[in-house]
Amino acid sequence: MSLFLNDAVLDAALNVIRDNVIRMSLCEGYSSTAVAGALTSFTTDGNGITGELAVVVMAPADFTIQDNGVAGREASVAQKAAVAVAANGIGDNVILWNSTTNIVYAHTGLSVDRAVTTADTVTFNSWAVQINDPV
């Protein structure tokens, strides 16, 4: 039996990310299992995440919803260069989140941890949140 899911359904999910993410943060100390509970790690004023090393403001124009080239759809995240580092630490993941609602929408681990100091700047390379077609 074949399965079909219209791209509009996948795009609707990706549009939630595009329309709601207002920050991308380099953080330390978040594992893929810890992110599920990350809402408890936000500061009380909504201006940061415990372990946040660098942060950049995001807008809907920073996301491109498109075919992922394999079988599905993706929200491609624009590169952000020369982002000031606000705290010393070892960056091990990137989080897309909303500082008003304190919702984490997506998370990815870095392939190589990066030691940073407040004298540094970082570049968030382009990456994508992918949703594959059903099989």
Secondary structure, DSSP 8 states (H G I E B T S, - for coil): ------HHHHHHHHHHHHHH--EEEEESS--TTGGGGGGGGB-TTSS-BTTEEEEEE--GGGEEEEE-SSSEEEEEE--EEEEEB-S-EEEEEEEEEETTTTEEEEEEEEEEEEEE-TT-EEEE--EEEEEE---
